[in-house]
Amino acid sequence: MSFVGVGEWLGRRDLYSPNKIGLIDVATDTRFTYRTLNHRARALAAWLTETYRIEQGDRVAILAANCPEYLDVFFATALLGAILVPLNWRLTPPELTTLLTDATPKLLLHDAGQQTSASEVAKRLRATLPDPPALVPLAAFPGANPALAARATPFTTQDGEETALILYTSGTTGVPKGAQLSHRMITWNAINTQVTWGLRETDITPISLPFFHAGGLNVLTTPLYHCGGAVALLRDSEPGAVLQTIERERCTLVFTVPTVFQSWQAHPAFASTDFSSVRFCVTGGSSCPLPLITGYAKRGLVFCQGYGLTEVGVNCFSLSPEDALRKIGAVGLPIFHSQARIVDEDEHEVAPDVVGELTLAGPHVCSGYWRRPEATAEAYRNGWWHTGDLARRDSDGYYYIVGRKKDMYISGGENVYPAEIEGLLVTHPAIADASVIAQPDARWGEVGVAGVVQRTPGNISAEEVIAFCDGKLARFKLPRRVVFADALPRNAMGKVVKAELRARYIPAAEA
């Protein structure tokens, strides 16, 4: 028995629907059929083999903005059984050097915009690695060459356990680790997404989140290619361009993180954009504020909320549009082929409405961390992946994320979950964004510090922020200090980088 690897998906689509549009490059208004996409990926696979001797297990790194060539690389490396290592172009050359020293790729691919950074990284790697990667521009790719495509030799897999991607975690709490995403994991994430959300081959989505993050590749992109849908690819999340794309291309599904949805809502074109083709919106990465849900509802748009991690697949829970208001704050029910438990410190399952650590099991779990056996053993225990997220399950079986285990603090002997406070703060009409961190306190052990972004500077004072929470939260949960910021530091998926907040606002002697 053999497994259909991810690299074979375009070949299957070429067989079933060769003339169907699978990709729209919004920047150039170029449309690619599945046959063309298949020829591009296979020609690139043959070129990588013949020119650079890329074979199964080799790592190929890419430093580039979203573009059609990025998807060519993804499917070409998967076809060869090689491992793609997408890199965050927001990182500095020293940070990128650290990741590539860990991944040891044969090639470092780059677009024109990243040439300077890639050259600097390559120079650093030549000084530290015995076999540094070759530097290859995306512009050198062969394109849709049927004759060259015919020379591609796909690798075979019995169970799909071979790694297809190494995605480095965002590093919100420490040094990034490379999660190994297998062909099996990517396939089951696609199956779960199709079954749970009802994806169709007629669906089309605008993709603006970067492919270096699991959300850009695996929330809707790979699931739609699995079922024969289409992707309208944007270089970034500029509101005007995305809204125009949704209307012009008659997009049916729209995914991004809450902060980006908020930026679209604030754009002048939001009120006049034709959203009649959109079946639903999908959001994740951080909690979805109620004002955002109600604001989009006024335009006839509903949300499917969800939850996921790089290590366990980005689509692990789903909250249907009908439950968006009835179960406000929930991430929903587990996806179809998944198991979820909430456990205490002794790994015993807790009762409903008791907070514990969320653990997940199923074919959508990763293969562990690249070259980090100790970290893998810590996270994957007794067949369950320990997410590090604190959660509770209500009596109806709906799950709620309370916060990161490492973010929880203890004030006066009571557990405090920052996500609860943050969820309340953003309901204030004068507050655009908020995050809560802990500060050591001689009397209480730890107290909360609220970082607040105002909608209009000067419209609310620190005292008013605390007064707003008083009476809605137990007194031990009230922030003891409020600091105002122009913006909160966030990673590519919209999650607040709390380590940076602590560095800004907690004195070194106290941290």
N, C-alpha and C positions, 0 to 999 in steps of 0.2 A: 504494500500500500504506500502511496506517496501523497504528499501534501502540496496543494497549489500555493506556491510562494507568492509573496506580494508582487514580485517582479513580473509574474505572469498575468496579472490582472488586465493590463492594457491589451495583451494578446487575446484574452477572452473577449474583451469589449470590441476589439477589432473584428472578431469572429461574429459576435452577436449584432453589433450596431456600428459598422465601420464608418458610416457617413454622419453619425450623430455628433453634434458639437459637444466636446468634453471640457474645453477650456477657452475662455475669452480673456485675452490680455488687454485689460482696460486701457493701459497707458498707450498702446499702439492700435487699439481696436482690431486686433488680429484674432481670428477664430480658428481653432484647431479641432479637427475631427478626431475621433478615437483612432482611426487608421493612421493619421499623421502623428499623433502622440505616440502610438506604438512604434512606428518607424523611427521617430526621433530617439526614443529610449533605447531601442535595440541597436541603432547605429552608434549611439554613444557608448553602449556596453561593449560593442565590438572594438570601437576606437580605444577605449580605456584598456582593453585586454592587449590589443596589438601594439599600442604606442607605449603604454606604461606597465604592462604585465600585471594588471590588477586581477586578482583572483579571489576565491572564496576566503573570507576571514580578514582580508586586508581592510584597513580603515582608510576612508576618503573623507577629508574635512572640507567644509564649504563655508565661506565667509561672504555672504551676499544678501542683498535685499530680495524680497519676493519677485520672482520672474519665471517665465516658462522654463528656462534652463534649470532652475532649481528643481522643478518636478521631473525634468529629464534625468537629472542626477539621482534623485530619489528612486525612480523606477529602474534605472540602469544599474545602479549598485545592488539593488535588491535582486535583479535578474541574475547577477553574477555571484550572489551570495557574499558580496563585500558588505562592509558596515559603514553607513553614512554617519558623519559626525557634524551636525549643524552647529554653527558658532554664532554667538550673540555679537552682532556688529557694534553694540553699544559698549562692549568691554574695551579696555585699554590693551595695547600690545603686551605689557607684562602679564595681565590677566589671561589673555589668550594663549600666551606662551606656556603658562602653568597648565591649562587644559590640554594643549597639544603635546606637552611633555608626558602627560598621563596617557593620552590616546595613541601616541606614536603613529600617525597616519603616513601612508605612502605619498599622498597628494594633498595639497592645499589649494582648492579651487577658489576663485574670487571673481567678483564683478569689477567693473571699472571704478565704481565708487569706493571700493575697499582696497584698491591697488596699493596705496601708500601704507595702510595698516598691515596688509598681508605681507608686503615686502619687509617691513620692520620685524614682523613676527618670524618670517623665514630666516632673516639674518640672526635673530636671537637663537633660533632652533639649530642653526648650523654650528653655533658655538657650544651647544649643550648635548645634542643628540648624535650618536654615531651614524645614523641613517636618517638625516633630516628629510622632510617631505619636499617633493618637487612642487614648484609654484606654477599653477596653470590657470590662465584667464578663461572665463566662460565663453568669451568671444571666439575661442579656438575650436569650439564644439562643431561637429560635422553637420548637424541639422538632420532633416528627414531624408536620409539617403537609403532607399530600399535595398540596393545592392550590398551596402555595408551592413545594413540591418540583418540581412540574411546570414551574415557570418557570425552573429552573436550566438554564444553557446551558454544557455541557461544552466545554472546549477540545479541539482535535484535535492529534495529534502523529504525525509520520511515522515516527519512530525511537525515541521515548522519551528523547531526549537532554536535554530540558528539565529543569531542576533542580526537584525536589519538596521537598527539605529542605536546610537549612543547619544542620549540627550542629557546634558548636564543640568542638574537641578538648579533652581534660581539662586540658591545660596542665601536665603533670607535669614538663616540662623547660623551659617558657617560656610566652610569651603565647599564649593559645588562637588557633587558626586555624579558619576556617569551612570545613569540608569540604562540597562540593556533591554531594548524593546525587540522581541523576537517577531518572526513572521507570524507565529501562532498568536501572539498578543495583539498585533495590529489587526489581524483578521477577525479575531473575536470581538475586539472593540468595534469594528465595523458592523459585525452581525448584531451585537447588542444594540448599537445605535439605530440600525434599520428596524429591528423588531420593536424596540421600546418607543421610538419617536415616529415610526411609520414613514421612513424615507422612501421616495419613489424615484424612478428613473426620469421622471419629468421635473424633478426638483432642480433648482439652480440657486446658488448662494454666492454672495460677495465675500471674498476672503481678503481681509486686510491685516489681520494679526500676523506677525512674522513667523516664518516656517522654522526658525531656530527653536521655537517653543512647541511643546506637544499640542497646545491649543490650536495653533495655526495649521498643523498637519493633520491632527487626528480627531478634532471635534466633528468637523463636517467634510473636510477635504477627502481623506482616504475613505470614509464611509460612502460618500457620494460616488467616488470612482468604483467602489465595489459594486454598487447597485446601478451604475450607468447614468448618474446625474451629471451636472455640469458645475463648473467653478468659474466665477467672474473674478479674476485676480487683480488686486490693487497693490500698489507699492507701499501704501500706508493707510492710516485710518482718517485722513483728512475728511471732515464731515461733509462738505459740499460734494466731493467726488463720490463718496459712498452713497449718499442719498440720491444723487443723479443716476448712479449705476443701478440701484434698487429699482428705480422707476423705469429707466430705459430698457433694462434687460428682463424686466418682469420677474424679479427674484422672488422665490417662494419661501426660503428659509434664511434667517439672518442671525448670525452669531457674533457676539463680541463680549467684552467684559463690561461691568456696570459703568466704570468711569468713561469708557468710550461711548456707550449708549447715552450717557449724560451729555457728552460733548455734541452728539448729533441732535439731541433734544434742544440744546441751546442755540443751534444754528438757525439763521433766518429761514432757510429753505425747509425746515422740518414741518412747518405748518401747512405748506402747500405741496409737499411730495406725495405722489400717488402711491399708496401702500396697498392697493387693492389686491395685488397678486400675492402678498405675503401671508402664508398660512400661520406661521408663528415665529416668534423670536426666541433665541436660546441664549441664556447668559450663565456665567459661572466665573470661577477665579476668585470671587469674593461675594459677600452677601449682596442681594439686590434690594436697595432701599424701597420702601413703600411708595414714596412720591414718584419714583421712576416707573413703577408698575402702573400707577394710576395715570400718570402723564401719558404714557404710551397707549393706555386703554382708551383715552379720549380720542386718539387717532385710529381706533379700531384694531390696535395691535395687542396681542396677548403673548405672555412669556411662558416658555418651558424652562424652568430653572433646573440646575443640575449641580453636580459635584464630581470632581475627579482629581487625581494626582498624576504626575508624569509616570510614577512607578506602578500605578494600578489601572492605567487607562484613564483618559480624560472624561469618559462618560460612564460613571458608576451609579449615579442616582438620577432620577428624573421626576420633576414635579409638573404635572399636566396643567395646561392653561385653566381648566375648570377649578383646580385647587389653588391657584396662585394667590387668591385673596382669602379663601377659606383656611388655608394652611400657611399663612404668611410667615416667612422666616424659615420654612422647611426647605430641605434640598430634595425631598420627595421619597419615593420608594426605590429599592434596589433595582437595577436593570435586570433584564430577563435571565441571563446566564451568569448570575452572581450570587454570592452569599455574603451577608453582612452580620456582624455581631458587635455589641458594645461590651467591653470587658473592664474589670477592675485591675488593680495592680497584680493580683494573683492569677489573672487571665480567666476569671470566672465571669460568665455572662451576667449582666446586671438586669434589674427589673425595669419596666417601663418608667420613663421620666427620671431615671437616675443617670447622672453624667458619668461617662467612662470613656475609654479610648476606643475609637472606631477601628475595627479590623475587617479585612475583606479577603475573600477567597474566590477563585474561579479561573477560567482560562485567559482572562484579561489582565492577569498579574504579570509583572516583568520578571526577567530572569536574574535579578539581583543587580548589584553595582559593579561596574567595571573595575577589576583589580582591587576590590575592597571586600574580601570575604568576611571580615569581622563586622562591617556595617551591614552586609547582607544578612548575616546570621542574627544580628540584633533586630532587624526589621521583619524578617520572614521566619516566624517561629510556629512550629506545630501545624504547618499548612496554612497559616493565616498571615497576611501582610499587615503589620502594625503601622497605621498611617501617621501616628503622632498627633492626630486631631481628636479633640474632645467632642463628644456628641451625646445626644439623648434620643430615645425613640418614644413616641407617644403611644397611647393605647390603641390607635388605629394602624400602627406600624409605620408611620411617617418619621423620617429621620431629620434631626436638626443639628447643625454644626455649631458648637458652643465656642470653639476657639482652638488654637494650637496648644498642645500639652505644655510646650515650653513657654507659652505666653501667659498661662494661668499664674496668678500670684495669690499669696495668702495674706490677708489683712485682718489682724486681730483674731487669728485662728480660723477665719472663714475663707473658703475658696472664692476667688473673683475671676470671672471669665470676661476679658475685655470685649469680646464680640457683642455681648449683651448690652454693654454701655454704649458701644459704637452705634449699634442699631437704633438706640433711643436718640442719641445726639443728632443723627442725620435727619430725624423727623422734624427738627426745629427749622422753621422757614428761613432763618438767617444763617444756617450752617450748611455749607456745600459738601464738606468732607470732614471725617474725624477718625482718629485712631488713639487707642489708650495703651500706655505702657506703665510699668511699675517702677517706683522709686523707693529705695530703702527708707525706713522711718524708724526712729529710735523707740517710739511708743507702740506702733502697730505692726512693726516688722516690715510691711510694705504698704504703700498707698498708690493710688492711681494718678497718672498725669495724662491729661487729655490734650492731644494735638488737634487743633481745630482750624479749618479753612473757612473763612467767612464768604458768603455770597457777595456782600458789599463791605469792604473794610470799615470798621468802626460801628457797625450796626448792632453789635452785641458785645458785652463786656464779659470778663472772666467770671465775675460774680453772677451774672445772669445765666451763664452756661451751667454753673453749679446749681443755681436755684431752679433751673428747668428740670434738672434730674431729681431734685429733692421731692420726695413724695411719690415718685415713680419707681425709685430704686431704694433698696435697703440702704441705710446710712453708711454701712461699711463698704458699699460699692461706689459711693459718690467720689468723683475725682477730687483730689485735694488741691490740685494745681491745674491751671489751664494755660497753654501756650498757643499763640496764634502763628500760623505759617501761611505763606503764599500758596504752597502746594505740599502735599505729602509725597515722600519718595516712594515710588512704586516700580515693580518689575514689569516685564513684558506682558504678564497676564493680569495686571492690575492689582496685585497683592502689595500691601504696604510693606516696605522693607524696614521692619521694626528695629533692626540692629542700627540702621542709620539714624532713626529717630532717637534712640537711646544715646547715640554718640553726640547728637545735636543738643539734647535737652537734659540729660542726666549728668551732673558733674562727675568727672573722672573719679574723684575720691569716693563717690557714692555708688557708682555703677558696679 
